[in-house]
Amino acid sequence: MSDDKLILYPTNPFASIDNRNNFLNYLEGIGFIGETFQYFGETHHKPGTKFYEFIEFLNNWTAIILEDTGQGLEEVRREPNRLHCQIELTKVSSEPEIIASVYSLDPKCPFCGYEAKWDFVNEWYYNKAHFRWICPNCTRDALIYDLDWGGATGFARYFIEIWNIHFDEAVPSERLMKALMQYSGEVWAWFYYRI
């Protein structure tokens, strides 16, 4: 089984929030998230009253609902996939983390466009404070966050994950991106995730 998500994150990889609960209260107050529930040991949120104003659906995917009849799984109904969205605010880490998916591209040098391979990501992960990437082509160095990741990889200390959104199914509205910036003081970005 695969997970499809829309990932939102502050573009400043070192950005944090003063209080995670205050941020959740803000997201609930603007109607983005609703009541909480547990999903595989993590707290998730149902869509809030204005969720469908904040997330613009471009395509209609269909969810097939199955039930175990005791003799196997049987289809009981079909409904719009958008009814199955759920939102998770990840825990805030002490340093930037990476989220990448099957849509991720090889990163490119921000100076010359040289296409690098992913082998240096492991080195960065274990030496985040001191790691600098040196381009084999132009020999200039850069932070890993400054490479061109093709809009399919994110670095941040916390992420908002909207589960059950497939590639090209929906996008965050400008209103949502402004609301996130208003609270955090940071510019936000997004990408599709699948694993």
LINFEN-V986317 format. One record per backbone hydrogen bond with DSSP energy under -0.5 kcal/mol. CO is the residue of the C=O (numbers start at 1). NH is the residue of the N-H. E is the energy in kcal/mol with one decimal. If there is no record, write none. Layout:
co->[CO,CO]
nh->[NH,NH]
e->[E,E]
//
This chain:
co->[3,4,4,5,5,6,7,8,9,11,12,15,19,20,21,22,23,24,25,26,27,27,28,31,31,32,35,37,39,42,42,44,45,46,48,50,50,51,54,54,55,56,59,61,63,63,64,65,65,67,67,72,72,74,77,79,80,81,82,85,86,87,88,88,91,97,99,101,107,108,109,114,114,117,118,120,121,122,124,127,127,133,133,135,140,142,143,144,147,148,149,149,152,154,156,157,158,159,159,160,160,161,161,162,162,163,164,166,166,169,169,171,173,174,175,176,177,178,179,180,181,187,189,191,193,194]
nh->[195,164,165,7,193,162,191,160,189,13,15,157,23,24,25,26,27,28,29,30,32,33,31,50,51,48,46,44,42,39,44,37,87,34,51,53,54,55,56,173,57,171,61,81,65,79,66,76,77,69,74,69,71,67,65,63,83,84,85,47,163,45,90,161,93,156,154,104,116,148,113,109,116,120,121,124,125,126,127,130,131,135,142,139,135,133,146,147,149,108,105,152,101,99,97,93,10,90,161,8,162,88,163,6,165,86,166,169,170,58,59,56,177,178,179,180,181,182,183,184,185,11,9,7,5,102]
e->[-1.4,-2.4,-0.9,-0.5,-2.7,-2.7,-1.7,-2.6,-2.7,-0.9,-1.9,-0.5,-2.0,-2.4,-2.4,-2.1,-2.6,-2.2,-2.7,-2.0,-2.1,-1.2,-1.2,-2.4,-0.6,-2.1,-2.9,-3.1,-1.6,-2.9,-0.6,-2.2,-2.7,-3.3,-1.3,-1.9,-1.5,-2.2,-0.5,-3.3,-0.7,-2.2,-0.8,-2.6,-0.6,-2.1,-0.5,-3.1,-1.2,-0.7,-2.5,-2.7,-0.6,-2.2,-2.8,-3.2,-1.7,-2.7,-1.1,-0.5,-2.8,-2.5,-0.7,-3.2,-0.6,-1.8,-2.5,-1.9,-3.0,-2.7,-1.3,-2.5,-0.7,-0.7,-2.0,-2.2,-2.5,-1.5,-1.4,-0.8,-1.6,-0.5,-2.3,-1.6,-2.7,-2.9,-1.5,-1.0,-0.9,-2.1,-0.8,-1.1,-0.7,-2.4,-3.0,-2.8,-0.5,-2.5,-0.6,-2.8,-0.5,-2.6,-0.8,-2.1,-0.5,-0.9,-0.5,-2.4,-0.6,-3.0,-1.7,-3.0,-2.1,-2.3,-2.1,-2.5,-1.9,-2.7,-1.8,-2.5,-2.9,-3.0,-2.1,-3.0,-2.4,-2.3]
//
